[in-house]
Every structure is written in structure tokens, then in C-alpha cells.
Amino acid sequence: MPKNLFPLDNSKKFTNQKHVGHNRWHPDIPANVTVKPGEVFRADCREWFDGAIKNDDSADDIRNAPLAGVHVLSGPFRVEGAEPGDLLIVDILEIDSCDQEDSGPISGMGWGYTGVFANKNGGGFLTERFPDAYKVIWDFNGDVATSRHIPECSYVGIHHPGLMGTAPSAELLARWTKRETALIATDPYRVPPLALPPLPDSAILGSLKGADFERVAREAARTAPPRENGGNQDIKNLTAGSRVFYPVFVSGANLSFGDLHFSQGDGEITFCGAIEMGGFMDLRVDLIKGGMEKYGVRENAIFMPGLRDPQYSEWIAFSGVSVDSKGKQHYLDSWLAYQNACNHAIDYLMKFGYTDIQAYMILGTAPVEGRLSGVVDIPNACSTIYIPRSIFDFDIRPSATGKPHQVKQGMQVPRSAN
């Protein structure tokens, strides 16, 4: 087993550990650990809310979730010899959730959760249809997840980090702040907001203290969106066996990661849409000196997915085009088309006895495939969502004979009003 260079104890808060990670991006956050090119190591990761979400049947903790404090990231890891302009190679060797049978302190929980945020807290992909807060709890049985809140449905794990990236340079950080501040100014009172500006409240900045802490807390970028350094990309295919090439912007690269997911659909459409979990990652790092220029990588990562995805081969797919619910035509809007495809799938699953929120949760957590199926045929874009048929305990296909199977309902999805 690789040496654990970033151990975390699930019984303690993130700020009361041997190494204190961070929840903001800034070049001046000091590295916690130094690793060498070619080194293999393990690191624990807390679930992104640091234990604020409980294994119960209330969604009040999702409604009141401490959003200012996410994501709690393990790192930074300084890579010896890394300099701006290099490419950092990160091999994901293993990802798992530590269960309650592990000896000693643990970073995982043996269970996971999925949430829909209330509109005032950011909502989700289908906020108009689901304006309130909801929560689903998932139990892990080996590599399969089941839920007491969603009947007759189970998933094979597609474990991946929702968030991983390198530290930005001062110049790149300033660019982020300028462009996101300008976007907010176009509609400053919008709910949810158009972007998240720097916020000192709840900032965790590793070992920084005093005046340095105060300065960095005012300047640092929130971790919610993906950016040029990688960040919160929520790519479900970054499973074990994947190799990622990250651009290096600061000396040492300062790699950080977290927000582990047990399973997720393309788009993480409910926002807190994956099956969120704590656990560990085994990684190997290396460098390509001058790799950004050598391979034309101005910014943004390249990756080669591994071969550990669930091997589903039979699907049922739903399509949508870029016309909104009021009948207004939009020009090649793939985002709107994907919303319509998702709503199409939800309406279909409801015919089998699922509630609308149960169907929405399935789309956010099952390893569904989202695709841009047409982006050139003006005026309509076409997007599609593919659902693996074998995740259901029954035949989900349309049939000319008989009626749709009706799932046996038990405990409903917990809901907390907006």
C-alpha cells in the first residue's frame, strides 16, 4: 500500500488534522507535502462539506449547507522540479471510500449522499422544476450503491475526484477575478448569482496565519467553478487508470484534489448531484518539462480516461432541442437542449412509478452519458442523455404490449422547502 502522505481522521474537523488543506485557490497557499517526480503516494479526502451532511431522512442540512466553506481539498502537494510551463502528469491509481471496517482513523463514511440545493443556494440544472432542497442517502455494498429513497435501482461505482487541479499564478488569479466580477455586474442581484466572488468568510488556507491569511482570504478564488487549472470539472470518467496532464502555473505546481464521488452522471445535473463521499486516492506524479509549449497546451488539462468505468452496453436515450418551455426558439443552445432531454427522461421514468425528484436524482447519480448530438443544424441544437438499462431491476424499455412496470414505493426523498 502506498504511504499515506495526507491522512485524515473522519472523527475530526478538516481544520483539526495533522495537515490542514484549503478551500480556495491562490498561489500563496503553502504546500503541505513535497513529492518527487515518479513518486506513488496515498492521500485521504474528506467529503466536500466536511461532515455537515448527515445520514438521516431530513433535507434541512442540504437547505442549510455551509456553501461558503467548500470544497475542503487535500493538498497542496509540491512536486519537486515543477516550473511554470511544464505539464504535470497525474496518474490516478486507485479511488475508494474507506468503510467502517477499516482499522484506525478513517477518511470515508461507508455511505454517500446526493442533494438538490434550494434555488436561493444555487439550485441545480433544472431549478425551475425543483426549486426546493432534497437529499438522498446511498449505502455502499462493495462496489454497488443502493438507496432507501429510490426503489428498484442500483449502480456500480464510477469513483472519481470531482475536483483536482494545480495552483493558479497571480496573473491567472487576477484574470479570473476580473472576468467573473464583470459578469456579476451585469445582473448583481440575481438569485442564484452569476458567479462567486472572493469571500473571506469560512476560508481555509492551510498553514497561513495573521496578515498573510487576511490578504489571501480577500484575494483567493472560490473552488466552485472549473477553470484553466482544472478545478471542479466533475468529469465522471476520471476513474482509476486515468492519466491527467495539468498545466503548471507556479513553482512546484501545488496539486490539490478532493470532492470524491462514488457515481455521477454527465453534467452532475442536480449540482450536489453525484453520490458524494469521503475516501482516499492513490496517485503517481511526473513531469513533462516545457510540456505546455511542446504540446500546444495554453491552459486547461488533457486527460486519458482509464478502463475502470462500469461496462454498460444497453441504453435508453432521450433527446431534446433548443426550444424553451414557452415555445421560444433559441439558436443552437446545447445547454437548453440538454435540459429538455433531461426533462424528457424524467417524464418517462415517472410513468414507471418514480416521483419526479427520484427520477432527477437518478439522472444526477447514475453513470448516464450526456452528448452534444447536433450543433450545426440551425436553429436547433440537439442534446441527448443515455441511461444504462441494467441499473433498473425491471425492463425499462417501451413495449407495445402490457403497461409500464410500477416500482414499489417506500420511504420518499426528503424535501425541505425553499
RODO-2510 file (C-alpha; in nm, 4 decimals, decimal comma):
residues 418
     n   res          X          Y          Z
     1     m     0,0000     0,0000     0,0000
     2     p     0,1394     0,3454    -0,0839
     3     k     0,2378     0,5650     0,2080
     4     n    -0,0422     0,7963     0,3135
     5     l     0,1076     1,1456     0,2943
     6     f    -0,2179     1,3250     0,3819
     7     p    -0,4017     1,1226     0,6495
     8     l    -0,7388     1,2485     0,7700
     9     d    -0,9442     1,1371     1,0683
    10     n    -1,3188     1,1280     0,9954
    11     s    -1,3946     1,1981     1,3635
    12     k    -1,2254     1,5397     1,3470
    13     k    -1,2959     1,8585     1,1561
    14     f    -1,0893     1,9393     0,8493
    15     t    -0,9147     2,2230     1,0320
    16     n    -0,8111     1,9936     1,3200
    17     q    -0,5926     1,7469     1,1310
    18     k    -0,2209     1,6739     1,1023
    19     h    -0,2218     1,8612     0,7707
    20     v    -0,4775     2,1382     0,7136
    21     g    -0,5774     2,1642     0,3490
    22     h    -0,7606     2,4519     0,1834
    23     n    -1,0862     2,5556     0,0167
    24     r    -0,9689     2,8435    -0,2037
    25     w    -0,7287     2,8845    -0,4980
    26     h    -0,4310     3,1154    -0,4517
    27     p    -0,0609     3,0922    -0,5440
    28     d     0,0483     3,1864    -0,1891
    29     i    -0,1175     2,8953    -0,0081
    30     p     0,1846     2,6960     0,1151
    31     a     0,2324     2,3340     0,0131
    32     n     0,1640     2,0778     0,2848
    33     v     0,3673     1,7942     0,1355
    34     t     0,6512     1,7661    -0,1175
    35     v     0,6690     1,4716    -0,3574
    36     k     0,9213     1,3752    -0,6232
    37     p     0,8533     1,3014    -0,9910
    38     g     0,7756     0,9315    -1,0228
    39     e     0,6592     0,9025    -0,6602
    40     v     0,3481     0,6990    -0,5699
    41     f     0,1501     0,8114    -0,2660
    42     r    -0,1887     0,7962    -0,0979
    43     a    -0,3972     1,0880     0,0297
    44     d    -0,7242     1,0902     0,2206
    45     c    -1,0062     1,3196     0,1109
    46     r    -1,2995     1,4480     0,3134
    47     e    -1,6393     1,4759     0,1521
    48     w    -1,6806     1,8294     0,0262
    49     f    -1,8948     1,9605     0,3167
    50     d    -1,6600     1,8224     0,5868
    51     g    -1,9289     1,6171     0,7603
    52     a    -2,2094     1,8753     0,7599
    53     i    -2,4498     1,6378     0,5788
    54     k    -2,5914     1,3566     0,7940
    55     n    -2,7146     1,0042     0,7250
    56     d    -3,0780     1,0744     0,8106
    57     d    -3,4125     1,1393     0,6420
    58     s    -3,4231     1,5187     0,6553
    59     a    -3,3100     1,7596     0,3845
    60     d    -3,2695     2,0518     0,6251
    61     d    -2,8918     2,0033     0,6286
    62     i    -2,8863     2,0432     0,2484
    63     r    -3,1025     2,3574     0,2742
    64     n    -2,8664     2,5000     0,5365
    65     a    -2,5437     2,3603     0,3919
    66     p    -2,2331     2,5751     0,4617
    67     l    -2,1622     2,6611     0,0986
    68     a    -1,9050     2,9271     0,1861
    69     g    -1,6773     2,6551     0,3226
    70     v    -1,6492     2,4231     0,0202
    71     h    -1,4566     2,2446    -0,1185
    72     v    -1,2274     2,1018     0,1508
    73     l    -0,9241     1,9972    -0,0564
    74     s    -0,6285     1,7748     0,0265
    75     g    -0,3028     1,9498    -0,0547
    76     p    -0,1311     2,1432    -0,1889
    77     f     0,1303     1,8855    -0,2954
    78     r     0,4512     2,0444    -0,4196
    79     v     0,6216     1,8461    -0,6970
    80     e     0,9987     1,8826    -0,6943
    81     g     1,1322     2,0449    -1,0114
    82     a     0,7950     2,1619    -1,1463
    83     e     0,8102     2,5072    -1,3049
    84     p     0,5617     2,7251    -1,4949
    85     g     0,5233     2,5949    -1,8489
    86     d     0,5650     2,2297    -1,7536
    87     l     0,2913     1,9704    -1,7734
    88     l     0,2221     1,7802    -1,4517
    89     i     0,1363     1,4144    -1,5137
    90     v    -0,1064     1,2716    -1,2573
    91     d    -0,1849     0,9001    -1,2733
    92     i    -0,4937     0,8018    -1,0735
    93     l    -0,4103     0,4541    -0,9469
    94     e    -0,6983     0,3909    -0,7084
    95     i    -1,0003     0,5693    -0,5569
    96     d    -1,2198     0,4235    -0,2865
    97     s    -1,4369     0,5025     0,0132
    98     c    -1,2955     0,3838     0,3441
    99     d    -1,5658     0,1863     0,5234
   100     q    -1,6348     0,1268     0,8893
   101     e    -1,4343    -0,1977     0,8925
   102     d    -1,1064    -0,0158     0,8331
   103     s    -0,8782    -0,0118     1,1336
   104     g    -0,7687     0,3163     1,2849
   105     p    -0,8805     0,6668     1,1839
   106     i    -1,0804     0,6759     0,8594
   107     s    -1,1473     0,9390     0,5986
   108     g    -1,4570     0,7820     0,4411
   109     m    -1,8022     0,7096     0,5778
   110     g    -1,9190     0,3833     0,4164
   111     w    -2,2159     0,5734     0,2717
   112     g    -2,2793     0,8742     0,0492
   113     y    -2,5424     1,1333    -0,0299
   114     t    -2,6887     1,3362    -0,3133
   115     g    -2,8583     1,6718    -0,2783
   116     v    -3,0583     1,9287    -0,4669
   117     f    -2,9942     2,2812    -0,3443
   118     a    -3,2792     2,5235    -0,2953
   119     n    -3,2889     2,7963    -0,5583
   120     k    -3,1601     3,0602    -0,3148
   121     n    -2,8482     2,8445    -0,2589
   122     g    -2,7671     2,7922    -0,6242
   123     g    -3,0348     2,5477    -0,7299
   124     g    -2,9418     2,2870    -0,9893
   125     f    -2,9654     2,2256    -1,3616
   126     l    -3,3473     2,2070    -1,3509
   127     t    -3,4046     2,4747    -1,0857
   128     e    -3,7439     2,5862    -1,2162
   129     r    -3,8810     2,2338    -1,1823
   130     f    -3,7073     2,1623    -0,8498
   131     p    -3,6770     2,4900    -0,6500
   132     d    -3,6512     2,3273    -0,3054
   133     a    -3,3834     2,1289    -0,1192
   134     y    -3,3809     1,7471    -0,1349
   135     k    -3,1498     1,4707    -0,0147
   136     v    -3,0947     1,1034    -0,0964
   137     i    -2,8758     0,8675     0,1098
   138     w    -2,6834     0,5834    -0,0583
   139     d    -2,5420     0,2717     0,1073
   140     f    -2,2264     0,1148    -0,0348
   141     n    -2,2238    -0,2634    -0,0620
   142     g    -1,8840    -0,3433    -0,2067
   143     d    -1,8828    -0,1528    -0,5343
   144     v    -2,2620    -0,1144    -0,5632
   145     a    -2,4763     0,1715    -0,4301
   146     t    -2,8411     0,1393    -0,3294
   147     s    -3,0752     0,3892    -0,1652
   148     r    -3,3676     0,3604     0,0730
   149     h    -3,5092     0,6672    -0,1019
   150     i    -3,5059     0,5318    -0,4595
   151     p    -3,6556     0,1849    -0,5151
   152     e    -3,5567    -0,0871    -0,7618
   153     c    -3,2392     0,0812    -0,8808
   154     s    -2,8654     0,0300    -0,8112
   155     y    -2,5340     0,1440    -0,9602
   156     v    -2,1873     0,0026    -0,9977
   157     g    -1,9394     0,2632    -0,8723
   158     i    -1,7622     0,5000    -1,1104
   159     h    -1,5363     0,6550    -0,8463
   160     h    -1,3648     0,9795    -0,9408
   161     p    -1,2475     1,3096    -0,7942
   162     g    -1,4922     1,5872    -0,8719
   163     l    -1,2137     1,8385    -0,8205
   164     m    -0,8404     1,8283    -0,8934
   165     g    -0,6027     2,0929    -1,0196
   166     t    -0,2876     2,2986    -0,9849
   167     a    -0,2471     2,6387    -0,8198
   168     p    -0,3015     2,9485    -1,0372
   169     s    -0,0351     3,2110    -1,0878
   170     a    -0,1023     3,5623    -0,9557
   171     e    -0,1675     3,6767    -1,3123
   172     l    -0,4157     3,3941    -1,3791
   173     l    -0,5939     3,4539    -1,0472
   174     a    -0,6312     3,8245    -1,1318
   175     r    -0,7768     3,7305    -1,4692
   176     w    -1,0351     3,5042    -1,3050
   177     t    -1,1402     3,7752    -1,0606
   178     k    -1,1690     4,0430    -1,3290
   179     r    -1,3824     3,8449    -1,5700
   180     e    -1,6109     3,6923    -1,3033
   181     t    -1,6610     4,0289    -1,1322
   182     a    -1,7591     4,1780    -1,4684
   183     l    -2,0130     3,9002    -1,5203
   184     i    -2,1693     3,9582    -1,1778
   185     a    -2,2003     4,3298    -1,2571
   186     t    -2,4337     4,2547    -1,5486
   187     d    -2,7002     4,1341    -1,3012
   188     p    -2,5717     4,1912    -0,9456
   189     y    -2,8906     4,0932    -0,7611
   190     r    -2,9608     3,7718    -0,9483
   191     v    -3,0623     3,4653    -0,7404
   192     p    -2,8705     3,2409    -0,7721
   193     p    -2,5774     3,4720    -0,8553
   194     l    -2,3978     3,4638    -1,1895
   195     a    -2,0618     3,3888    -1,0237
   196     l    -1,8997     3,3663    -0,6808
   197     p    -1,6551     3,6473    -0,5954
   198     p    -1,3716     3,6088    -0,3410
   199     l    -1,5140     3,5589     0,0083
   200     p    -1,3044     3,5699     0,3269
   201     d    -1,5839     3,4077     0,5304
   202     s    -1,5082     3,0380     0,6009
   203     a    -1,1807     3,0457     0,4053
   204     i    -0,9375     2,7638     0,4893
   205     l    -0,5852     2,8435     0,3727
   206     g    -0,3570     2,5704     0,5024
   207     s    -0,0899     2,6977     0,7406
   208     l    -0,1337     3,0688     0,6614
   209     k    -0,1905     3,2953     0,9601
   210     g    -0,2145     3,6609     1,0529
   211     a    -0,1818     3,9305     0,7871
   212     d    -0,0956     3,6781     0,5141
   213     f    -0,4146     3,4868     0,5898
   214     e    -0,6255     3,8023     0,5794
   215     r    -0,4764     3,9141     0,2461
   216     v    -0,5094     3,5763     0,0757
   217     a    -0,8638     3,5298     0,2079
   218     r    -0,9621     3,8580     0,0374
   219     e    -0,7957     3,7641    -0,2923
   220     a    -0,8405     3,3879    -0,3286
   221     a    -1,0806     3,2342    -0,5786
   222     r    -1,3682     3,0113    -0,4746
   223     t    -1,3416     2,6479    -0,5844
   224     a    -1,6957     2,6021    -0,7221
   225     p    -1,6341     2,6502    -1,0965
   226     p    -1,3887     2,4676    -1,3217
   227     r    -1,1191     2,6926    -1,4624
   228     e    -0,7953     2,6775    -1,6620
   229     n    -0,6135     2,4971    -1,3786
   230     g    -0,8649     2,2106    -1,3800
   231     g    -1,0587     2,2549    -1,0592
   232     n    -1,4189     2,1465    -1,0138
   233     q    -1,4643     1,9830    -1,3539
   234     d    -1,6819     1,6931    -1,2292
   235     i    -1,5658     1,4621    -1,5091
   236     k    -1,7106     1,1224    -1,4250
   237     n    -1,4559     0,9362    -1,6396
   238     l    -1,1535     1,0362    -1,4278
   239     t    -1,1607     0,6904    -1,2736
   240     a    -0,8707     0,4730    -1,1579
   241     g    -0,6369     0,4175    -1,4514
   242     s    -0,6772     0,7727    -1,5813
   243     r    -0,3785     0,9908    -1,6658
   244     v    -0,4209     1,3681    -1,6470
   245     f    -0,1843     1,6346    -1,7830
   246     y    -0,2226     1,9580    -1,5856
   247     p    -0,0630     2,2904    -1,6849
   248     v     0,1822     2,4228    -1,4270
   249     f     0,1483     2,7916    -1,3365
   250     v     0,3615     2,8179    -1,0190
   251     s     0,6872     2,6708    -0,8978
   252     g     0,6136     2,3253    -0,7548
   253     a     0,2752     2,3036    -0,9362
   254     n     0,0909     2,2765    -0,5983
   255     l    -0,1532     1,9973    -0,6840
   256     s    -0,4740     1,9695    -0,4792
   257     f    -0,7804     1,7463    -0,5033
   258     g    -1,0972     1,6305    -0,3291
   259     d    -1,4771     1,6173    -0,3705
   260     l    -1,4738     1,2399    -0,4270
   261     h    -1,7748     1,0858    -0,5999
   262     f    -1,8940     0,7251    -0,5844
   263     s    -2,1008     0,7663    -0,9023
   264     q    -2,2238     1,0517    -1,1212
   265     g    -2,3998     1,1234    -1,4482
   266     d    -2,2637     1,3586    -1,7125
   267     g    -2,3253     1,7153    -1,6005
   268     e    -2,3803     1,6416    -1,2282
   269     i    -2,7139     1,7979    -1,3044
   270     t    -2,8541     1,8328    -0,9519
   271     f    -2,5429     2,0426    -0,8539
   272     c    -2,4779     1,8369    -0,5399
   273     g    -2,5545     1,5752    -0,7971
   274     a    -2,3012     1,2991    -0,7614
   275     i    -2,3001     1,0444    -0,4820
   276     e    -2,0713     1,2452    -0,2560
   277     m    -1,8271     1,0516    -0,0388
   278     g    -1,5069     1,0681     0,1599
   279     g    -1,2240     0,8266     0,0927
   280     f    -0,8734     0,8096    -0,0454
   281     m    -0,6798     0,8357    -0,3703
   282     d    -0,3567     0,6661    -0,4741
   283     l    -0,1613     0,8815    -0,7200
   284     r     0,1644     0,8910    -0,9116
   285     v     0,3071     1,2205    -1,0377
   286     d     0,5647     1,3048    -1,3034
   287     l     0,6649     1,5979    -1,5238
   288     i     0,6987     1,6880    -1,8886
   289     k     0,9453     1,9764    -1,8856
   290     g     0,8266     2,2576    -2,1118
   291     g     0,5218     2,0468    -2,1911
   292     m     0,2776     2,3332    -2,2337
   293     e     0,4695     2,4766    -2,5299
   294     k     0,5716     2,1351    -2,6614
   295     y     0,2111     2,0125    -2,6898
   296     g     0,0269     2,3395    -2,7514
   297     v    -0,1377     2,3469    -2,4076
   298     r    -0,2047     2,7146    -2,3413
   299     e    -0,4295     2,6349    -2,0449
   300     n    -0,6730     2,3599    -1,9405
   301     a    -0,5916     1,9952    -1,8777
   302     i    -0,5708     1,6998    -2,1126
   303     f    -0,6629     1,3543    -1,9864
   304     m    -0,6746     0,9920    -2,0940
   305     p    -0,9598     0,8086    -1,9187
   306     g    -0,8933     0,4762    -1,7514
   307     l    -1,0631     0,1436    -1,8124
   308     r    -1,2452     0,1153    -1,4797
   309     d    -1,5817     0,2574    -1,5873
   310     p    -1,8825     0,0249    -1,5475
   311     q    -1,9206    -0,1643    -1,8738
   312     y    -2,2809    -0,0897    -1,9592
   313     s    -2,3733    -0,1844    -2,3152
   314     e    -2,7508    -0,1386    -2,3414
   315     w    -2,9057     0,2052    -2,3107
   316     i    -3,2265     0,4014    -2,3434
   317     a    -3,1710     0,7554    -2,4708
   318     f    -3,3771     1,0753    -2,4687
   319     s    -3,3341     1,3803    -2,6890
   320     g    -3,4087     1,7495    -2,6588
   321     v    -3,3799     2,0563    -2,8832
   322     s    -3,3218     2,4256    -2,8151
   323     v    -3,6833     2,5410    -2,7724
   324     d    -3,7841     2,6564    -2,4240
   325     s    -4,0942     2,5614    -2,2246
   326     k    -4,2801     2,8685    -2,3548
   327     g    -4,2182     2,7704    -2,7160
   328     k    -3,9498     3,0325    -2,7808
   329     q    -3,6865     2,9341    -3,0346
   330     h    -3,3199     2,9604    -2,9229
   331     y    -3,0221     2,9491    -3,1549
   332     l    -2,8075     2,6330    -3,1195
   333     d    -2,8380     2,6350    -2,7393
   334     s    -2,6977     2,2943    -2,6386
   335     w    -2,7410     2,3721    -2,2668
   336     l    -3,1158     2,4257    -2,3147
   337     a    -3,1374     2,1177    -2,5360
   338     y    -2,9755     1,9080    -2,2616
   339     q    -3,2238     2,0460    -2,0084
   340     n    -3,5053     1,9365    -2,2381
   341     a    -3,3515     1,5915    -2,2821
   342     c    -3,3309     1,5557    -1,9024
   343     n    -3,6916     1,6656    -1,8552
   344     h    -3,7903     1,4201    -2,1288
   345     a    -3,6182     1,1378    -1,9389
   346     i    -3,7776     1,2402    -1,6073
   347     d    -4,1270     1,2400    -1,7580
   348     y    -4,0605     0,8928    -1,8999
   349     l    -3,9338     0,7469    -1,5696
   350     m    -4,2381     0,8841    -1,3883
   351     k    -4,4542     0,6527    -1,5993
   352     f    -4,2848     0,3637    -1,4146
   353     g    -4,3920     0,4961    -1,0744
   354     y    -4,0934     0,7108    -0,9830
   355     t    -4,1607     1,0584    -0,8494
   356     d    -4,0113     1,3469    -1,0427
   357     i    -3,7405     1,4054    -0,7790
   358     q    -3,6480     1,0353    -0,7721
   359     a    -3,6032     1,0434    -1,1493
   360     y    -3,3970     1,3624    -1,1254
   361     m    -3,1712     1,2042    -0,8644
   362     i    -3,1192     0,9010    -1,0888
   363     l    -3,0034     1,1243    -1,3756
   364     g    -2,7593     1,3049    -1,1459
   365     t    -2,6045     0,9956    -0,9904
   366     a    -2,6242     0,7056    -1,2359
   367     p    -2,3411     0,6878    -1,4931
   368     v    -2,5600     0,8396    -1,7650
   369     e    -2,3978     0,9673    -2,0853
   370     g    -2,4743     1,3231    -2,1957
   371     r    -2,3930     1,4095    -2,5552
   372     l    -2,3968     1,7008    -2,7959
   373     s    -2,5717     1,5249    -3,0804
   374     g    -2,6157     1,8190    -3,3156
   375     v    -2,4615     2,1681    -3,3060
   376     v    -2,4712     2,2788    -3,6722
   377     d    -2,8312     2,2468    -3,7923
   378     i    -2,9695     2,5953    -3,7394
   379     p    -3,1653     2,6961    -3,5415
   380     n    -3,1885     2,3855    -3,3190
   381     a    -2,9132     2,2180    -3,1236
   382     c    -2,9863     1,8587    -3,0260
   383     s    -2,8602     1,7088    -2,6991
   384     t    -2,9189     1,3588    -2,5694
   385     i    -2,8979     1,1697    -2,2419
   386     y    -2,8299     0,7957    -2,2383
   387     i    -2,9377     0,5876    -1,9354
   388     p    -2,7938     0,2362    -1,8833
   389     r    -3,0902    -0,0014    -1,8765
   390     s    -2,9391    -0,2546    -1,6376
   391     i    -2,9357    -0,0153    -1,3401
   392     f    -3,3067    -0,0908    -1,3009
   393     d    -3,4474    -0,4114    -1,1510
   394     f    -3,7060    -0,4263    -1,4295
   395     d    -3,7323    -0,3781    -1,8055
   396     i    -3,7353    -0,0038    -1,8750
   397     r    -3,8000    -0,0347    -2,2496
   398     p    -4,1255     0,0808    -2,4138
   399     s    -4,3454    -0,2101    -2,5199
   400     a    -4,6464    -0,2454    -2,7484
   401     t    -4,7953    -0,4952    -2,5052
   402     g    -4,8695    -0,4503    -2,1374
   403     k    -4,8205    -0,1462    -1,9168
   404     p    -4,5119     0,0164    -1,7653
   405     h    -4,3872    -0,1627    -1,4540
   406     q    -4,4713     0,0268    -1,1343
   407     v    -4,1951     0,0494    -0,8735
   408     k    -4,2906    -0,0293    -0,5160
   409     q    -4,2548     0,2923    -0,3213
   410     g    -4,1255     0,3038     0,0339
   411     m    -3,9506     0,5951     0,2003
   412     q    -3,9780     0,9114    -0,0073
   413     v    -3,6986     1,1550    -0,0928
   414     p    -3,6605     1,4026     0,1967
   415     r    -3,7556     1,7571     0,0995
   416     s    -3,7005     2,0899     0,2697
   417     a    -3,8976     2,3868     0,1401
   418     n    -3,7136     2,6771    -0,0225
***
